[in-house]
Amino acid sequence: MDCAALAEEITRTVDTLPGQMEVAARYVLEHPGDVALLSMREQARRAGVRPWTMTRLAKRFGLDGYEELRQIHGEALKEQALGFSGRAGAQVARQREAGGLALAREIAAATARQTAALGEDTAAALAEAAAAMARARRIYCVGLRSCRPVAGHLAYLLNFLGEKAVYLDFDGGTGLDAFRFATKEDVVFVATVAPYTRTTVEAARHAHTKGLLVVALTDGQASPVARLARHAVIVGTDSPSFFHAMAPAFAAVEILAALVAGEGGEEALEAIARTERQLSELKVHLFEFAATQRQGNRS
């Protein structure tokens, strides 16, 4: 069992654990670095439980003892320490061994599997999140670094439905200012994957504290934003590339936007029609070129 699988298993069952074991489990989820680096006794002291509670917790999840749990977290910490540069080294070695064509196929296949999983493992979460977003007055979209275009894409798509989405732009340092207009009728959509962006996590925490409904798009149930969200949409990001795969995240927000539009019924259709008329009047798109292309395809 790797660290991510263990964290997801603990997350699924933490609310069912008895007393002190639940406290210990929440400490493990919230302080993975401490689990890897500190002694069991020191972790127990910080968690406020007896040392043997930590051992019982490990055995509860099929491990021989707490030392094995520490080793699992230690391996995960080493992988994180590799960072993008370490993974790039592994990719270069793989590319030299198998060739660029083989690596390209591996990356494409991995992305296809993770995108296909959205229709299987993640479909229910997507539908539930979309229903909540459709009921919202406003949807505040937050995403930075690799997730910035993901959040921006969702806001772009939702704006076809009228003044539904507010994209929080952090360029001027004023991104969170828009939250002062948020009400309990609104949803805050946050997107972040490991290594998680601190500002996005803080935005989710602020929204959660204010009682706003949070929808998180992230890479695991143990993600810091997943634990703050009413609805967590989990996407795969593993890739043979040095960088994590973001295509499944784009596919997820496109599904969300489509489902939100469908929930809106006739009102959504009218809003989309108004948007399309405006784009035509302002000559934003090259409609003439598109029409020529369609005629050419039919001939």
C-alpha positions as MATLAB code, in Angstrom:
seq = 'MDCAALAEEITRTVDTLPGQMEVAARYVLEHPGDVALLSMREQARRAGVRPWTMTRLAKRFGLDGYEELRQIHGEALKEQALGFSGRAGAQVARQREAGGLALAREIAAATARQTAALGEDTAAALAEAAAAMARARRIYCVGLRSCRPVAGHLAYLLNFLGEKAVYLDFDGGTGLDAFRFATKEDVVFVATVAPYTRTTVEAARHAHTKGLLVVALTDGQASPVARLARHAVIVGTDSPSFFHAMAPAFAAVEILAALVAGEGGEEALEAIARTERQLSELKVHLFEFAATQRQGNRS';
ca = [
       0.000    0.000    0.000;
       1.356    3.440   -0.918;
       0.824    6.660    1.012;
      -1.969    8.003   -1.208;
      -3.973    4.762   -0.982;
      -3.504    4.641    2.791;
      -4.579    8.282    3.177;
      -7.701    7.682    1.097;
      -8.584    4.605    3.167;
      -8.155    6.558    6.424;
     -10.199    9.449    5.028;
     -13.076    7.135    4.084;
     -13.291    5.592    7.563;
     -12.028    8.286    9.938;
     -15.530    9.240   11.127;
     -16.202    5.637   12.165;
     -13.062    5.204   14.283;
     -13.454    5.103   18.068;
     -12.415    8.054   20.261;
      -8.653    8.419   20.512;
      -8.049    6.431   17.339;
     -10.023    9.024   15.372;
      -7.864   11.775   16.884;
      -4.720    9.873   15.882;
      -6.056    9.266   12.366;
      -6.807   12.959   11.836;
      -3.287   13.802   13.007;
      -1.824   11.404   10.438;
      -3.923   12.941    7.654;
      -3.109   16.515    8.594;
       0.615   16.090    9.373;
       2.074   13.590    6.873;
       5.526   15.180    7.110;
       5.598   14.687   10.884;
       4.601   11.045   10.443;
       7.655   10.480    8.253;
      10.156   12.413   10.394;
       9.142   12.296   14.070;
       9.187    9.422   16.544;
       5.938    7.670   17.337;
       6.009    8.976   20.912;
       6.495   12.560   19.775;
       3.648   12.231   17.281;
       1.401   10.774   19.988;
       2.293   13.695   22.277;
       1.457   16.231   19.573;
      -1.777   14.451   18.693;
      -2.750   14.244   22.371;
      -3.117   10.457   22.477;
      -1.313    7.500   24.083;
       1.589    6.008   22.055;
      -0.108    2.611   21.784;
      -3.066    4.330   20.062;
      -0.768    5.042   17.116;
       0.158    1.356   16.924;
      -3.478    0.288   17.092;
      -4.277    2.731   14.297;
      -1.620    1.230   12.024;
      -2.857   -2.307   12.677;
      -6.435   -1.183   12.052;
      -5.388   -0.544    8.441;
      -3.606   -3.856    7.947;
      -0.043   -2.771    8.772;
       2.345   -4.677   11.035;
       2.847   -1.658   13.262;
       3.388    2.072   13.348;
       6.925    1.794   12.004;
       5.534    0.486    8.722;
       3.183    3.467    8.569;
       6.160    5.784    9.100;
       8.110    4.029    6.332;
       5.229    4.483    3.884;
       5.169    8.217    4.633;
       8.954    8.357    4.422;
       8.923    6.904    0.902;
       6.264    9.410   -0.119;
       8.390   12.229    1.284;
      11.384   11.038   -0.771;
       9.260   11.042   -3.926;
       8.093   14.576   -3.207;
      11.677   15.642   -2.617;
      12.510   14.529   -6.141;
      10.215   17.252   -7.416;
       9.823   17.996  -11.105;
      13.579   17.875  -11.695;
      13.879   14.386  -10.218;
      10.964   13.104  -12.271;
      12.459   14.769  -15.343;
      15.594   12.696  -14.811;
      13.496    9.527  -14.687;
      11.685   10.589  -17.852;
      14.935   11.266  -19.708;
      16.232    7.821  -18.745;
      12.987    6.187  -19.896;
      13.024    8.133  -23.165;
      16.603    7.068  -23.896;
      15.678    3.455  -23.232;
      12.363    3.228  -25.118;
      12.485    6.207  -27.490;
      10.347    9.300  -27.889;
       7.575    7.525  -29.815;
       7.075    4.959  -27.051;
       7.057    7.635  -24.349;
       4.539    9.736  -26.295;
       2.246    6.706  -26.489;
       2.662    6.009  -22.768;
       1.768    9.594  -21.847;
      -1.265    9.578  -24.153;
      -2.436    6.207  -22.810;
      -2.098    7.327  -19.173;
      -4.061   10.503  -19.887;
      -6.766    8.532  -21.708;
      -7.169    6.125  -18.761;
      -7.500    8.957  -16.258;
      -9.986   10.822  -18.452;
     -12.048    7.658  -18.962;
     -12.189    7.212  -15.175;
     -14.243   10.416  -14.976;
     -17.131    8.516  -16.538;
     -16.752    5.628  -14.113;
     -15.314    6.351  -10.668;
     -15.986   10.111  -10.676;
     -19.319   10.444  -12.481;
     -21.460   10.562   -9.329;
     -19.257   13.230   -7.724;
     -19.410   15.302  -10.910;
     -23.213   15.086  -11.051;
     -23.617   16.020   -7.375;
     -21.187   18.939   -7.667;
     -22.907   20.201  -10.829;
     -26.319   20.102   -9.164;
     -25.013   22.237   -6.289;
     -23.372   24.650   -8.728;
     -26.566   24.933  -10.789;
     -28.506   26.012   -7.678;
     -25.916   28.652   -6.778;
     -26.386   32.351   -7.410;
     -22.668   32.798   -8.142;
     -19.741   30.425   -8.583;
     -16.390   31.847   -7.524;
     -13.592   30.047   -9.401;
     -10.124   29.777   -7.830;
      -7.073   28.111   -9.355;
      -3.390   29.002   -9.557;
      -0.267   27.774  -11.331;
      -1.095   24.602  -13.307;
      -4.734   24.864  -12.196;
      -5.152   28.483  -13.213;
      -6.255   27.673  -16.784;
      -8.542   24.948  -15.413;
     -10.437   27.391  -13.182;
     -10.387   29.981  -15.959;
     -11.819   27.499  -18.450;
     -14.690   26.652  -16.100;
     -15.471   30.355  -15.572;
     -15.339   30.955  -19.343;
     -17.785   28.140  -20.042;
     -20.167   29.114  -17.243;
     -20.257   32.709  -18.419;
     -22.177   31.499  -21.474;
     -25.002   31.083  -18.942;
     -24.961   34.751  -17.900;
     -23.395   36.264  -14.786;
     -23.020   32.878  -13.133;
     -19.242   32.679  -12.656;
     -16.677   34.996  -11.094;
     -13.066   34.189  -11.912;
     -10.750   35.301   -9.108;
      -7.727   36.863  -10.791;
      -4.712   37.121   -8.493;
      -2.472   39.138  -10.828;
      -2.966   42.367   -8.888;
      -3.023   40.669   -5.502;
      -6.758   41.336   -5.132;
      -8.062   37.884   -6.000;
      -9.844   37.204   -2.714;
     -11.434   40.672   -2.565;
     -14.460   39.385   -4.490;
     -15.300   37.085   -1.562;
     -16.709   40.055    0.340;
     -19.742   39.899   -1.959;
     -20.262   36.147   -1.471;
     -23.361   34.861    0.302;
     -24.613   31.478    1.487;
     -26.328   31.167   -1.921;
     -22.926   30.972   -3.639;
     -20.422   28.214   -4.371;
     -16.637   28.477   -4.260;
     -14.911   26.220   -6.799;
     -11.232   25.560   -6.056;
      -8.759   23.580   -8.155;
      -5.353   22.443   -6.942;
      -3.199   19.311   -7.278;
       0.051   18.280   -5.607;
       2.208   20.155   -4.884;
      -0.793   22.127   -3.604;
      -0.793   25.904   -3.985;
      -0.902   27.583   -0.582;
      -3.109   30.495   -1.713;
      -5.738   28.144   -3.149;
      -5.833   26.095    0.053;
      -6.184   29.283    2.106;
      -9.021   30.449   -0.158;
     -10.828   27.141    0.387;
     -10.237   27.366    4.136;
     -11.569   30.938    4.227;
     -14.679   29.953    2.252;
     -15.267   26.941    4.500;
     -14.915   29.106    7.631;
     -17.469   31.570    6.238;
     -19.930   28.727    5.691;
     -19.768   28.848    1.894;
     -20.246   25.640   -0.051;
     -16.897   24.498   -1.476;
     -16.501   22.332   -4.572;
     -12.929   21.080   -4.933;
     -11.257   19.617   -7.990;
      -8.136   17.865   -6.761;
      -6.070   14.683   -6.948;
      -7.059   12.677   -3.864;
      -9.356   12.465   -0.846;
      -6.383   13.304    1.371;
      -5.831   16.620   -0.438;
      -6.071   19.628    1.910;
      -8.947   21.092   -0.134;
     -10.866   17.803   -0.383;
     -11.266   17.795    3.395;
     -12.769   21.302    3.257;
     -15.171   20.606    0.392;
     -18.822   19.586    0.403;
     -18.193   18.022   -3.002;
     -14.740   16.744   -4.033;
     -14.095   15.824   -7.658;
     -11.006   13.613   -7.803;
      -8.963   13.535  -11.014;
      -5.907   11.479  -11.875;
      -2.651   13.343  -12.505;
      -0.024   10.580  -12.725;
       2.015   10.695  -15.917;
       5.198    9.188  -17.368;
       6.078   12.837  -18.070;
       8.083   14.947  -15.602;
       4.908   17.030  -15.112;
       1.548   15.858  -13.863;
      -1.298   15.355  -16.338;
      -3.816   18.219  -16.434;
      -5.979   17.032  -19.351;
      -8.322   15.040  -17.029;
      -8.909   18.212  -14.977;
      -9.916   20.114  -18.124;
     -12.270   17.291  -19.073;
     -13.793   17.384  -15.579;
     -14.634   21.101  -15.714;
     -16.099   20.687  -19.202;
     -18.376   17.967  -17.810;
     -19.314   20.213  -14.879;
     -20.158   23.126  -17.164;
     -22.266   20.917  -19.439;
     -24.196   19.457  -16.500;
     -24.765   22.913  -14.967;
     -26.130   24.123  -18.315;
     -28.412   21.090  -18.528;
     -29.723   21.733  -15.014;
     -30.568   25.286  -16.085;
     -33.099   24.148  -18.686;
     -34.807   26.805  -20.826;
     -33.232   29.661  -18.894;
     -29.766   28.341  -19.701;
     -30.678   27.884  -23.365;
     -31.846   31.499  -23.583;
     -28.651   32.737  -21.919;
     -26.474   30.760  -24.334;
     -28.466   32.137  -27.277;
     -27.979   35.713  -26.021;
     -24.253   35.117  -25.663;
     -24.008   33.696  -29.150;
     -25.909   36.663  -30.628;
     -23.564   39.097  -28.908;
     -20.482   37.271  -30.153;
     -21.910   37.419  -33.656;
     -22.773   41.139  -33.419;
     -19.317   41.994  -32.104;
     -17.715   39.790  -34.779;
     -15.669   38.001  -32.134;
     -15.516   34.734  -34.094;
     -14.754   34.095  -37.741;
     -18.203   32.752  -38.533;
     -17.694   33.279  -42.279;
     -14.580   31.072  -42.263;
     -16.414   28.389  -40.294;
     -19.295   28.430  -42.778;
     -16.853   28.104  -45.694;
     -15.181   25.144  -43.965;
     -18.532   23.392  -43.469;
     -19.466   23.897  -47.117;
     -16.104   22.522  -48.196;
     -16.578   19.448  -46.029;
     -19.983   18.751  -47.588;
     -18.744   19.071  -51.173;
];
